[in-house]
């Protein structure tokens, strides 16, 4: 239910930004929907906090939920639960590392999209804006989150730069996650190859030992001729 609310928030948040000529009535409806979703998230958090055996442990374990309440731009990250739900449909074939990678990639994708919306909303009405369209904002988000930073598009307002800092942190986290996943995959492949080689050698040695034992048993049971 809350995942659907997160997707709805993303829609009502993006609509007025992508369509600046939206009628005032629809803009007001989107604002009311934003507040309603925030209240729903707040009630959900408070209920779970009340029912938790350890309040302190619950807060430490649900920092993202708390950040969602404090920072409205993080609310669409609730939709990342869709990615993990799809991964749970086939737990036998999807590894823990695969589910974690899917979660991170989905989160970073949403973060990039929402950051593009946020920076466009902050920059579009400034003096001589450097980011004036959604295409500019998406390009800026892509170059920022990948830590490339061409510098042709950049925020000039305080709000836009604040969004940029958050996106830089997300980009560094993405690079670290991908590097760790690749390193883990290489180590796993090397360990698997070494294990296969060891198992093959052990099997060959066991077969050789069995053959020697069979020959010895055959010699022990062979009749011997009397001495002259």
C-alpha positions as CSV (number, residue, x, y, z in Angstrom):
1,X,0.0,0.0,0.0
2,X,2.7,2.4,1.0
3,X,4.7,1.5,-2.2
4,X,1.7,2.6,-4.2
5,X,1.5,5.8,-2.2
6,X,5.2,6.4,-3.0
7,X,4.5,5.9,-6.7
8,X,1.6,8.3,-6.5
9,X,3.8,10.8,-4.7
10,X,6.3,10.6,-7.5
11,X,3.5,11.3,-10.0
12,X,1.9,14.2,-8.2
13,X,5.4,15.7,-7.5
14,X,6.6,15.4,-11.1
15,X,3.5,16.5,-12.8
16,X,3.5,20.3,-11.9
17,X,7.3,20.4,-12.5
18,X,7.1,18.8,-16.0
19,X,4.1,20.9,-16.9
20,X,4.6,24.4,-15.7
21,X,1.3,25.5,-17.4
22,X,-0.8,23.1,-15.3
23,X,-4.0,24.8,-14.1
24,X,-3.9,26.1,-10.5
25,X,-6.6,23.6,-9.4
26,X,-4.6,20.6,-10.4
27,X,-1.5,22.1,-8.8
28,X,-3.5,22.5,-5.6
29,X,-4.7,18.9,-5.8
30,X,-1.1,17.7,-6.2
31,X,-0.1,19.6,-3.2
32,X,-2.9,18.2,-1.1
33,X,-2.0,14.7,-2.3
34,X,1.6,15.3,-1.2
35,X,0.5,16.3,2.3
36,X,-1.8,13.3,2.5
37,X,0.9,10.9,1.5
38,X,3.3,12.5,4.1
39,X,0.6,12.0,6.8
40,X,0.2,8.4,5.7
41,X,3.9,7.7,6.0
42,X,4.0,9.4,9.4
43,X,1.1,7.4,10.7
44,X,2.7,4.1,9.5
45,X,6.0,5.0,11.1
46,X,4.4,5.9,14.4
47,X,2.3,2.8,14.5
48,X,5.3,0.5,13.9
49,X,7.4,2.5,16.4
50,X,4.6,2.1,19.0
51,X,4.4,-1.7,18.4
52,X,8.2,-2.3,18.3
53,X,9.6,-4.0,21.4
54,X,12.7,-1.8,21.4
55,X,12.1,1.7,20.3
56,X,15.8,2.6,19.9
57,X,16.5,-0.5,17.8
58,X,13.5,0.3,15.6
59,X,14.8,3.8,15.0
60,X,18.3,2.6,14.2
61,X,16.9,-0.1,11.8
62,X,14.5,2.2,10.0
63,X,16.6,5.3,9.3
64,X,15.5,5.5,5.7
65,X,11.8,5.7,6.8
66,X,12.7,8.5,9.2
67,X,14.6,10.3,6.4
68,X,11.5,9.8,4.2
69,X,9.5,11.8,6.7
70,X,12.1,14.5,7.2
71,X,12.9,15.0,3.5
72,X,10.0,14.8,1.1
73,X,12.2,14.2,-1.9
74,X,13.1,10.8,-0.5
75,X,9.5,9.6,-0.4
76,X,9.7,8.0,-3.9
77,X,12.5,5.6,-2.6
78,X,9.6,3.7,-1.0
79,X,8.9,2.5,-4.6
80,X,12.2,0.6,-4.5
81,X,10.2,-2.1,-2.6
82,X,8.8,-3.1,-6.0
83,X,12.3,-4.2,-7.0
84,X,12.8,-6.3,-4.0
85,X,9.3,-7.8,-4.3
86,X,10.1,-8.9,-7.9
87,X,13.3,-10.4,-6.7
88,X,11.4,-12.4,-4.0
89,X,9.3,-14.1,-6.8
90,X,12.3,-16.4,-7.5
91,X,14.4,-16.6,-4.5
92,X,16.0,-19.9,-5.6
93,X,17.7,-18.3,-8.7
94,X,18.4,-14.8,-7.4
95,X,21.3,-14.5,-5.0
96,X,21.4,-12.2,-2.0
97,X,24.0,-10.2,-3.9
98,X,21.8,-10.0,-6.9
99,X,18.8,-8.7,-4.9
100,X,21.1,-6.2,-3.2
101,X,22.4,-5.0,-6.6
102,X,18.9,-4.7,-7.9
103,X,17.8,-2.7,-4.9
104,X,20.7,-0.3,-5.2
105,X,20.3,0.2,-8.9
106,X,16.6,0.9,-8.5
107,X,17.2,3.3,-5.6
108,X,19.9,5.2,-7.5
109,X,17.7,5.3,-10.7
110,X,14.9,6.8,-8.6
111,X,17.3,9.2,-6.9
112,X,18.6,10.4,-10.2
113,X,15.1,11.0,-11.6
114,X,13.8,12.8,-8.5
115,X,17.0,14.8,-8.3
116,X,16.5,15.9,-11.9
117,X,13.0,17.1,-11.0
118,X,14.1,18.8,-7.9
119,X,17.0,20.7,-9.5
120,X,14.7,21.7,-12.4
121,X,12.2,23.0,-9.9
122,X,14.9,25.0,-8.1
123,X,16.8,26.3,-11.1
124,X,14.1,27.0,-13.7
125,X,12.9,30.3,-12.2
126,X,16.3,31.7,-11.3
127,X,18.2,34.5,-13.1
128,X,19.7,33.2,-16.3
129,X,19.2,29.5,-15.4
130,X,21.8,27.0,-16.5
131,X,19.3,24.1,-16.2
132,X,16.1,25.2,-17.9
133,X,14.5,22.0,-19.2
134,X,13.9,18.5,-18.0
135,X,16.4,17.3,-20.7
136,X,19.1,19.6,-19.1
137,X,18.2,18.3,-15.7
138,X,18.4,14.6,-16.7
139,X,21.8,15.2,-18.4
140,X,23.0,17.0,-15.2
141,X,21.8,14.1,-13.0
142,X,23.4,11.5,-15.2
143,X,26.8,13.2,-15.3
144,X,26.6,13.9,-11.5
145,X,25.5,10.5,-10.3
146,X,28.1,8.8,-12.4
147,X,30.8,11.2,-11.0
148,X,31.7,12.2,-14.5
149,X,30.8,15.9,-14.1
150,X,31.2,17.5,-17.6
151,X,30.4,20.9,-16.1
152,X,28.3,22.1,-19.0
153,X,25.1,21.9,-16.8
154,X,25.3,22.9,-13.1
155,X,23.0,24.4,-10.4
156,X,23.4,28.0,-9.4
157,X,20.9,28.3,-6.6
158,X,21.4,27.1,-3.0
159,X,18.5,24.6,-3.3
160,X,19.9,23.2,-6.5
161,X,23.4,22.8,-5.1
162,X,21.9,21.0,-2.0
163,X,20.3,18.5,-4.4
164,X,23.6,18.2,-6.2
165,X,25.4,17.2,-3.0
166,X,22.9,14.5,-2.3
167,X,23.2,13.2,-5.8
168,X,27.0,13.1,-5.6
169,X,26.8,11.0,-2.4
170,X,24.4,8.7,-4.2
171,X,26.8,8.4,-7.2
172,X,29.8,7.5,-4.9
173,X,27.6,4.9,-3.2
174,X,26.7,3.4,-6.6
175,X,30.3,3.3,-7.7
176,X,31.3,1.6,-4.4
177,X,28.5,-0.9,-4.7
178,X,29.3,-1.9,-8.2
179,X,33.0,-2.2,-7.4
180,X,32.2,-4.4,-4.4
181,X,29.8,-6.6,-6.4
182,X,32.4,-7.1,-9.2
183,X,35.1,-7.9,-6.7
184,X,32.8,-10.4,-5.0
185,X,31.9,-12.0,-8.3
186,X,35.6,-12.4,-9.3
187,X,36.5,-13.9,-5.9
188,X,33.5,-16.3,-6.1
189,X,34.5,-17.4,-9.6
190,X,38.1,-18.0,-8.6
191,X,37.0,-19.9,-5.5
192,X,34.6,-22.1,-7.6
193,X,37.3,-22.9,-10.1
194,X,39.8,-23.8,-7.3
195,X,37.2,-26.0,-5.6
196,X,36.4,-27.8,-8.9
197,X,40.1,-28.4,-9.5
198,X,40.5,-29.8,-5.9
199,X,37.4,-32.0,-6.2
200,X,38.7,-33.4,-9.5
201,X,42.1,-34.1,-8.1
202,X,40.5,-35.8,-5.0
203,X,38.4,-38.0,-7.3
204,X,41.3,-39.0,-9.4
205,X,43.3,-39.9,-6.3
206,X,40.4,-41.9,-4.8
207,X,40.1,-43.8,-8.1
208,X,43.8,-44.6,-8.1
209,X,43.7,-45.8,-4.5
210,X,40.7,-48.0,-5.2
211,X,42.5,-49.5,-8.2
212,X,45.7,-50.2,-6.1
213,X,43.5,-51.8,-3.4
214,X,41.8,-54.0,-6.0
215,X,45.1,-55.1,-7.4
216,X,46.4,-56.0,-4.0
217,X,43.3,-57.9,-3.1
218,X,43.6,-59.9,-6.4
219,X,47.3,-60.7,-5.6
220,X,46.4,-61.8,-2.1
221,X,43.7,-64.3,-3.4
222,X,45.8,-65.7,-6.2
223,X,47.1,-69.3,-5.4
224,X,50.9,-69.6,-5.2
225,X,52.8,-72.6,-6.6
226,X,54.8,-74.8,-4.1
227,X,58.5,-74.5,-3.8
228,X,60.9,-77.0,-5.4
